[in-house]
Each structure stands twice: as C-alpha cells, then as structure tokens.
Amino acid sequence: MTSDSLLSAGSPAAGFDCFGLRDELLQALVASGYRQPSPVQTQTIPLLLQRRDLIAQAQTGTGKTAAFALPCLHNLDAQQRCCQVLVLTPTRELALQVAKSFARYGAQLPQVRVLPIYGGSDFRPQIQGLRRGAQVVVGTPGRVMDHMRQGTLSLDGLRGLVLDEADEMLRMGFIDDVTWIMERTPTERQLMLFSATMPPEVRQLSGRFLRDPAEVTIATSKADTQRIRQQLLMVHASQKLRALVQVLDTEASEATMVFVRTKQATVEVSSALDGHGYRCAALNGDVVQSQREQVIERLRSGRVDVVVATDVAARGIDVERITMVINYDVPLDAEAYVHRIGRTGRAGRQGRALLLATPRERRLVQAIERANGQQLEVMDAPDADTVNRHRRQRFKERILGALDGADVPVFEQLVQELSAEKCLPVEHIAAALAQLVQGAKPFACSAEEPPVLRLNPRRQSRPLAAHMERYRIEVGWKHRVKPSNIVGALANQAGIRGQSIGRIHIFDEHSTVDLPKDLPEDLFATLRNMRVVSKPLRIRKLEVSAV
C-alpha cells in the first residue's frame, strides 16, 4: 500500500468514478489497490479538474499527492513533448516520492514521462530526460532554477505548478527561489499550493500569485490522531541515551525513526545505538544523495531498523515499516513535531510517537500539547527486569538468525576442536564468544541504575550513608567503563580498600562513586591524577544529603 491509499469497503477505485477521471487513471488506481478517495482527494480533485487555483491545508500522510497528481495527469496532453506540470518540493526525498507517485498513477499512459530533478546528482541524466520531453517535472527549487538558467528546462508550455509542503519550503529558506520560479511561469497556468500549516509567508505568496483560489482545509480527525499513540517520557539530560536504548529494547517492533536537532547528534546517537547491536544509520544534510537513497532503501528492505535523522533530512520519507517515531530532542515548535510524527501512522496504519523531554523542556512539551489539542500519554520507564527479558529474547533471535550463515560450519568445527583440546564444555565456549560480541558493555541492565523521571519527579539520588561522600568522575558507559574498572583503579592506584568503596552508578558520560569522608589531601591529589580506561577521572565532590 502507499501513503495515498485509504482503503474501505467496496469495489476497487469505485469511489473515484464520480470525478470523471480518465479510464487509464482509474485502471492505475485499481492496480494500486485504491478504493475510496480520502477527504483531501474528495474536496480538491473536482476543483482542480475545473482548473481552479487552489490553496489546500492538509497534514502529511492524508493522500495529498494523489489529490493533485490525478487532476494534473487528467489535464495533460501526452502528445506535447514539453514540461506541462512542475511540482516543487523542499527535499530530494520528497521529489523522488512524488515522482514515483506520478509514474504509478500514469502507468497506463505510456506516452507520459515523469522526471525528478534535484541537487546532489549528475546534471547529464536530468538534461537528457528533459530533452526527451518529460511532461511532468518534480524538483527542488535550486536545481529547477539551475536548469531554467541553463535553458535546459522551459516553462513556456506549463499548464500546472504545484507547491508541495509550501510551509516547509519557506521554512528552509526557499522563498526567494520559489518566487523567482513563479515569476517566470506563463500567465495562463494553474497554481496549486499544498501545505500542512498556513504561516503568513504562505498566505502572502498565495495572495501575490494565485487567482481567485479555492480553499480547502482538512482538519485532523480523531481517527487520524488515534492511529498514532503519542507518549511522553521525562528524563534527565544525562539519561537520554540510556532511556532511548531501553525503549528500543522493550518497545520497538519494526523500523524506528529517531529525531535529533543537529547533524553531530545524528552521528553520535547512531554510533551509540550501533554499539548496542542495532542496525542503525544516520541521515543529515551532509549525507550525499546516493547514500541517502541507500539508507532509505535499506530501511525499506529491513536491512536497517533505526534511522537517526534531522528534520530536514527526513522529509519525504514514506516507509511502511516505520511503526515508531522517537523525538530524542524535543522539537522547538509544534509544527516540526507534527511533521516528525507524520513519518508513522500513515494512510490508515497504526503508529506510535514518543517524546523524550527533560524537566527544563516542560514549556515546549506544553506548547506541543496545546497545538496538538491533546495531552501526551505519560509513559513509565521499563524496569530492569523487563529490559533484560527483552534483551535476552533479542539475543536469542540474533543467534537463530545467524545459523544459516555461510561460515557457521567452519566455526562449528573450530569450537569442537577447542572443546576437545582444552576439555572445555561447548556452552562455556559459546558464552565466551557471546562476550566477545558484546564487548565491554554490560549485557544486563542493572537494577541499581537510577530510573528515568516520571512526569512529576520527586526522586532524589539514592541517599548516602552517614560516613560516606559522593564523587563524580568523568568516565561512563560511552567509554566502556565497568564497575570493576573503577574499583580496580581505586584499590590498586589509590590504595583504597574494596570494602571501603560504596555504591557506583555508571551513566552515559560520567559515573558517581561513594567514598569514605575526610579523604587525606594527598590521597585526593592522587585520585585527581588517576586515569580509568585511559580517561582522566577529573574527580570532584558532589553535594548530596546523607541519612
């Protein structure tokens, strides 16, 4: 199924008969499994078939691509080998997606050619496609301008211009490019503007270029909202990565999109998840187009399960496997939140969205809830037993999935040889191999680790014994440190007896350790200069109440 196919009872494409569309288009809809038009299609297709200019406000995933593609194809003159329909999109991914939709709907129109053009790819195939007479061109503003300036794209025969996701195009700074293109279109052409929101800039643009436009607004229905289960998990900033891993361990079923704010964060988070055994990839503005397409294809085919992306890099992704969206970083406005969670729950499918927020981000969460018209469901963090149960199951599944590997017989023979030579049980060897795969990262989630926050957190750090003080050291899970590393360093380098060392809590980037009060100054100086797993401790005292 596709993002535009909202299925219901009845014969295939029966609901589209009333529009008077070409038989070839109806046949393509039948082949695609379409039955009933979505609300945005029902309201816009008749207007566009009348060649009215149009402003349509509709969220992503509501079927808007078919809403403008079907009328554009119906009004096309396949005998004329020139650009008759131009669709402007904010991203390369969306351009490819829209072009594929046009090609699918026009599959029974053999003389119709559809061409996507976008930056980051070779000019020559695009020029050849334009010279062959593509009647439908879908592209990003910058590359469309490049072809217009070079004379390889002429809009003299243009019949329809579509601005898809106009608000995002303007948000990304394309207002001047879009204006430049629109100023160079013929006077007699149909303008179609589709947008999830209607900021003032979009209104100004439509007021300048559209002629007596019809307006359609598709409100998000309760059914649309209910398809996406929206949840909130409160965390401390230092606990976010651990919370993300635990949620993925226990909650993720198929593919997951994780949204962050910066390019650097896509790399850091995806690398951390990769270290936890997840098939993960990063998408940001620095990833070249060929690699972006490979990532999306790997996500679609199941070779990647988690994609960590920025807002811009994720636009246009429509992958049916995405059942969960996690906002690792809270979006700075409600519109970005809507666009993010629109990657799941598309076209009648069920979806889930989780927002990780710190106590300082409460106001951003409240703004999202107000704009969304509903409170987010507060999620309880999974406990250690639940996490460990899922990790064990996932580990078993990974082993079973590897049994058909080409080198399994070779390794089987090696294990048998080692078992015979050293008189070792096979299960001990298997356990050692599993440890090699796991590395230094503990497999089990410790019940001693502090839980993530609830919505109204009242918990403080675990109380200190009266004779102890708590210290912070700058090594954590990301440095592959284990409690034994810390105890060993304190005992061997500083001479502190193991019995005198209290609780050790390891976080993502730091740890805390409880030590006896009133450490001698020379001993504390030794601690300051110590290193654990090749990282300087930079130890300092924390102010924590004792009981």
Order of alpha helices (4+ residues) and beta strands (2+ residues): alpha-alpha-beta-alpha-beta-alpha-beta-alpha-beta-alpha-beta-alpha-alpha-beta-alpha-beta-alpha-beta-alpha-beta-alpha-beta-alpha-beta-alpha-beta-alpha-beta-alpha-beta-alpha-alpha-alpha-beta-alpha-beta-beta-alpha-beta-beta-beta
